[in-house]
Amino acid sequence: MANNNMDISNLTIPQHVAIILDGNGRWAKKRLMPRNYGHMQGAKAVEQICEDADSIGIKYLTVYAFSTENWNRSKDEVDALMKLLRNYLKNCIERANNNNMRVRVIGEKSRLNDDIRSRIDELEECSKNNTGLNFTIAINYGSRDEIVRAVRRIAEDTAEGKLKGEQINEELISRYLDTGDLPDPDLLIRTSGEERLSNFLLWQLAYTEFYFTDVLWPDFNKAELVKAVEKYNSRDRRFGKVK
């Protein structure tokens, strides 16, 4: 259990933390339980980490919940994940309002079932005026897909005369991405010992600090989050400049 009395007064808290949630299946396997049990515990860990992030002063939290590649898993596992997602979205509405949390969902939503898209719309609408933690969930998200969709929209707007070629720069491209109204992450955390981005926020992570941990996602808690922030504080962020 995390120590809620940890002294973080000497730490610079990153404004935006992104997390690749990894290790649910391995966590379950270690306990001789089915993978879906690991996903259930992983969802509970997401709920808790939202509260923990808010409590230490993180303003934006983005989690990678389901990638465009995750459809390649077994039908049983995908079906179970979608069922878990439905329950999570339903419960998240009450939790978001109780915690003054604004929730957004990024990714290609067209492949999701109508009822899931409706719940996403309801969740985003009912929480849009909340002023606490900005929580973003990446569902059916792939960064290359996101960039392709953004380029298509830019091309369409240019063809319709809404844009001129000389207006296209980094700032404009950023606005056309799913994360257009969010700041870029300061810190990326990936659990379970893997050290790759897995097609997550490739554009947005250009100057982000990376933190990899062997802790499996269901075991990731406030103490582990603070440990990642401590490591972040040891980095010298120069953004390409010389100090």
C-alpha positions in Angstrom: 0.0 0.0 0.0 1.3 3.5 -0.9 2.3 5.8 1.9 -0.1 8.8 1.6 2.2 10.9 3.8 5.1 11.0 1.4 7.0 14.3 1.4 6.9 15.6 -2.2 7.5 19.3 -1.3 11.0 19.3 -2.8 9.8 17.8 -6.1 8.9 19.6 -9.3 5.7 17.9 -10.4 5.4 17.2 -14.2 2.3 18.9 -15.6 1.4 16.0 -17.9 2.2 12.3 -17.3 1.5 9.6 -19.9 1.4 5.9 -19.0 1.6 2.8 -21.1 -0.3 0.3 -19.0 1.5 -3.0 -19.4 1.7 -6.3 -17.5 -1.9 -7.2 -16.6 -1.7 -10.6 -18.3 1.6 -11.5 -16.7 0.4 -10.3 -13.3 -2.6 -12.7 -13.5 -0.4 -15.5 -14.8 1.9 -15.2 -11.8 -1.2 -15.8 -9.6 -2.5 -18.7 -11.8 -5.5 -16.6 -12.8 -6.9 -15.9 -16.2 -5.7 -12.8 -18.2 -9.0 -11.2 -17.9 -8.6 -11.1 -14.1 -5.4 -9.1 -14.6 -7.3 -6.7 -16.8 -9.9 -6.2 -14.1 -7.3 -5.4 -11.5 -5.5 -3.2 -14.0 -8.7 -1.1 -14.4 -8.9 -0.7 -10.6 -5.3 0.5 -10.6 -6.3 3.1 -13.2 -9.0 4.4 -10.9 -6.6 4.7 -8.0 -3.7 6.3 -10.0 -6.1 9.1 -11.1 -6.6 10.0 -7.5 -2.9 9.7 -6.7 -1.9 11.8 -9.7 -4.4 14.5 -8.7 -3.2 14.4 -5.1 0.4 15.1 -5.9 -0.4 18.0 -8.3 -0.3 16.4 -11.8 -2.7 18.3 -14.0 -2.9 15.9 -17.0 -2.8 12.1 -17.1 -3.1 10.1 -20.3 -3.2 6.3 -20.3 -2.8 3.8 -23.2 -5.8 1.5 -22.6 -6.3 -0.3 -25.9 -4.2 0.0 -29.0 -5.2 -0.4 -32.7 -3.0 -3.6 -32.6 -4.8 -5.1 -29.6 -7.6 -6.2 -32.0 -5.1 -9.0 -32.9 -5.6 -10.7 -29.5 -7.9 -13.6 -29.2 -11.6 -12.9 -29.6 -12.3 -14.0 -26.1 -9.8 -11.5 -24.7 -11.0 -8.7 -26.9 -14.6 -9.3 -26.0 -13.7 -9.4 -22.3 -11.8 -6.1 -22.7 -14.7 -4.5 -24.4 -17.0 -5.6 -21.6 -14.6 -4.2 -19.0 -14.4 -1.0 -21.0 -18.2 -0.7 -21.0 -18.4 -1.1 -17.2 -15.5 1.3 -16.7 -17.0 4.0 -18.8 -20.4 3.6 -17.0 -18.8 3.9 -13.6 -16.4 6.7 -14.7 -19.2 9.2 -15.1 -20.1 9.2 -11.4 -16.4 9.0 -10.4 -15.4 11.9 -12.7 -18.0 14.2 -11.2 -17.3 13.2 -7.7 -13.6 13.9 -8.2 -14.1 17.0 -10.4 -12.2 15.2 -13.2 -12.5 16.0 -16.9 -12.3 12.9 -19.1 -11.5 12.7 -22.8 -11.1 9.7 -25.0 -8.7 9.7 -28.0 -8.3 7.2 -30.8 -10.3 6.0 -33.8 -13.7 5.5 -32.3 -15.5 4.3 -35.5 -14.5 0.7 -34.9 -16.0 0.7 -31.4 -19.6 -0.4 -31.0 -22.4 2.2 -30.9 -23.1 1.7 -27.2 -19.4 2.3 -26.3 -19.3 5.4 -28.5 -22.5 6.7 -26.8 -21.0 6.2 -23.4 -17.8 8.0 -24.4 -19.9 10.9 -25.7 -21.9 11.0 -22.4 -18.7 10.8 -20.3 -17.0 13.6 -22.2 -20.1 15.8 -22.1 -20.9 15.4 -18.5 -17.3 16.1 -17.3 -16.3 18.8 -19.7 -16.7 21.6 -17.2 -14.8 19.8 -14.4 -11.7 21.7 -13.3 -9.6 19.0 -11.6 -7.4 16.3 -13.2 -7.6 16.2 -17.0 -7.8 12.4 -17.6 -7.3 11.1 -21.2 -7.9 7.5 -22.2 -6.5 6.2 -25.4 -8.9 3.6 -26.9 -8.3 2.0 -30.3 -5.5 4.4 -30.5 -2.3 4.1 -32.6 -0.1 7.1 -33.1 0.6 6.4 -36.8 -3.2 6.1 -37.4 -3.7 9.4 -35.5 -1.1 11.2 -37.7 -2.6 9.8 -40.9 -6.1 11.0 -39.9 -4.6 14.4 -39.1 -2.9 14.7 -42.4 -6.1 13.7 -44.2 -8.0 16.5 -42.4 -5.3 19.0 -43.2 -5.4 17.9 -46.9 -9.2 18.2 -47.0 -9.1 21.7 -45.4 -6.4 22.8 -47.8 -8.4 21.5 -50.8 -11.5 23.4 -49.5 -9.5 26.6 -49.1 -9.7 26.7 -45.3 -5.9 26.4 -45.1 -2.9 27.5 -47.2 0.2 25.4 -47.6 2.4 28.0 -45.9 0.2 27.8 -42.8 1.2 24.2 -42.2 3.7 24.1 -39.4 4.3 22.1 -36.2 1.8 24.0 -34.2 -0.9 23.5 -36.8 -0.2 19.8 -37.1 -0.4 19.4 -33.3 -3.8 21.0 -33.3 -5.1 18.5 -35.8 -4.0 15.5 -33.7 -6.4 13.8 -31.2 -4.5 15.6 -28.4 -4.9 19.0 -30.0 -6.0 20.8 -26.8 -3.6 19.1 -24.5 0.0 20.0 -23.7 2.7 17.5 -24.6 3.6 15.0 -21.9 6.5 15.9 -19.6 7.0 12.3 -18.4 6.2 8.9 -20.0 5.9 5.8 -17.7 5.9 2.3 -19.0 5.3 -0.6 -16.6 6.3 -4.3 -16.8 9.9 -3.9 -18.0 9.2 -3.3 -21.7 11.2 -0.4 -23.2 9.4 0.7 -26.3 6.7 3.2 -27.3 4.4 0.7 -29.0 2.9 3.3 -31.4 1.9 5.7 -28.5 2.0 9.5 -28.9 5.0 9.5 -31.3 4.6 13.1 -32.2 3.8 14.3 -28.7 6.7 12.5 -27.0 9.4 14.4 -28.9 10.9 16.0 -25.8 9.3 13.8 -23.1 11.4 12.1 -20.4 11.0 8.3 -20.3 10.7 6.1 -17.2 10.6 2.3 -17.4 9.9 0.1 -14.5 9.6 -3.7 -14.0 6.5 -3.2 -11.8 3.5 -4.8 -13.4 0.6 -2.4 -14.0 -1.8 -3.8 -11.3 1.0 -3.3 -8.7 1.7 0.3 -9.7 0.7 2.6 -6.9 1.3 6.1 -5.5 4.8 5.2 -4.2 5.8 4.0 -7.7 4.4 7.1 -9.2 6.4 9.3 -6.8 9.5 7.2 -7.6 9.0 8.0 -11.3 8.6 11.7 -10.5 11.8 11.6 -8.5 13.6 10.2 -11.4 12.0 12.9 -13.6 13.5 15.5 -11.3 17.0 14.1 -11.8 16.8 14.8 -15.6 18.2 17.9 -17.2 15.6 19.0 -19.7 17.4 21.1 -22.3 14.9 20.8 -25.3 17.9 20.7 -27.7 19.5 23.8 -26.1 23.0 24.0 -24.5 23.2 25.0 -20.9 
